[in-house]
Amino acid sequence: MSDAIRDAVKAFVVENFLFGDADHPLADTDSLIENGIIDSTGVLELVAFIEDRYGITVADADIVPANLDSLARITAFVASKSPSPTAA
């Protein structure tokens, strides 16, 4: 599941913030903010994407770099908020 989350978030970032430039180097641990890929408005767009795509609510307190500053952190955050697939 983590790979699917990472791939979907990366596709969103490339399409919306890198303007479709899939050749732009973007490692899983690269800071999206420090590298100028997203700004504060971009973070809000990212949060809206996460909420819509995964059906989770991102609390204001969760909108911090520790959760949303890299593909790896976003993937871990979404995975921690998503319902467990074994909870059926």
C-alpha positions as a printed NumPy array, in Angstrom:
array([[  0.   ,   0.   ,   0.   ],
       [  2.841,   2.41 ,   0.783],
       [  4.191,   2.245,  -2.761],
       [  0.751,   3.05 ,  -4.156],
       [  0.415,   6.044,  -1.816],
       [  3.896,   7.312,  -2.683],
       [  3.289,   6.898,  -6.416],
       [ -0.062,   8.727,  -6.278],
       [  1.353,  11.598,  -4.213],
       [  4.409,  11.865,  -6.469],
       [  2.171,  11.975,  -9.556],
       [  0.123,  14.753,  -7.916],
       [  3.256,  16.75 ,  -7.034],
       [  4.748,  16.344, -10.513],
       [  1.511,  17.321, -12.241],
       [  0.585,  20.258, -10.002],
       [  3.877,  21.708,  -8.796],
       [  6.462,  20.591, -11.345],
       [  4.049,  21.205, -14.227],
       [  4.318,  17.692, -15.585],
       [  8.137,  17.626, -15.597],
       [  8.522,  13.95 , -14.683],
       [ 12.264,  14.214, -15.395],
       [ 12.728,  16.55 , -12.406],
       [ 14.727,  14.599,  -9.82 ],
       [ 12.553,  14.016,  -6.77 ],
       [ 13.798,  11.548,  -4.18 ],
       [ 11.464,  10.215,  -1.512],
       [ 13.275,  12.138,   1.218],
       [ 13.727,  15.461,  -0.604],
       [ 12.154,  18.385,   1.257],
       [  9.322,  19.732,  -0.864],
       [  9.41 ,  23.071,   0.974],
       [ 13.188,  23.618,   1.208],
       [ 13.6  ,  22.729,  -2.479],
       [ 10.967,  25.289,  -3.462],
       [  8.62 ,  22.689,  -4.921],
       [  5.647,  23.723,  -2.792],
       [  4.826,  26.775,  -0.699],
       [  2.192,  27.336,   1.975],
       [ -0.614,  27.445,  -0.584],
       [  0.767,  24.275,  -2.147],
       [  0.643,  22.544,   1.22 ],
       [ -3.074,  23.336,   1.408],
       [ -3.576,  21.924,  -2.102],
       [ -1.665,  18.801,  -1.044],
       [ -3.85 ,  18.432,   2.058],
       [ -7.01 ,  18.74 ,  -0.07 ],
       [ -5.665,  16.051,  -2.418],
       [ -4.865,  13.71 ,   0.482],
       [ -8.293,  14.206,   2.052],
       [-10.126,  13.662,  -1.24 ],
       [ -8.024,  10.744,  -2.44 ],
       [ -7.821,   8.788,   0.808],
       [-11.003,   9.838,   2.61 ],
       [ -9.162,  11.017,   5.699],
       [ -9.332,  14.28 ,   7.598],
       [ -6.087,  16.152,   8.115],
       [ -6.331,  18.169,  11.331],
       [ -4.735,  21.603,  11.503],
       [ -2.259,  20.201,  14.041],
       [ -1.189,  17.588,  11.456],
       [ -0.182,  20.203,   8.867],
       [  3.479,  20.263,   9.847],
       [  6.703,  19.451,   7.992],
       [  7.101,  16.248,  10.016],
       [  4.037,  14.909,   8.161],
       [  4.041,  16.684,   4.808],
       [  7.536,  17.776,   3.77 ],
       [  8.648,  14.801,   1.648],
       [  7.153,  11.916,  -0.261],
       [  8.351,   9.521,   2.437],
       [  6.778,  11.57 ,   5.253],
       [  3.509,  12.034,   3.374],
       [  3.355,   8.301,   2.618],
       [  3.918,   7.389,   6.276],
       [  1.376,   9.976,   7.428],
       [ -1.342,   8.806,   5.023],
       [ -0.655,   5.149,   5.853],
       [ -0.997,   5.914,   9.569],
       [ -4.338,   7.675,   9.043],
       [ -5.821,   5.17 ,   6.583],
       [ -8.014,   2.354,   7.833],
       [ -6.159,  -0.917,   8.284],
       [ -6.847,  -3.36 ,   5.434],
       [ -7.105,  -6.161,   8.019],
       [ -9.956,  -4.453,   9.881],
       [-12.582,  -6.202,   7.768]])
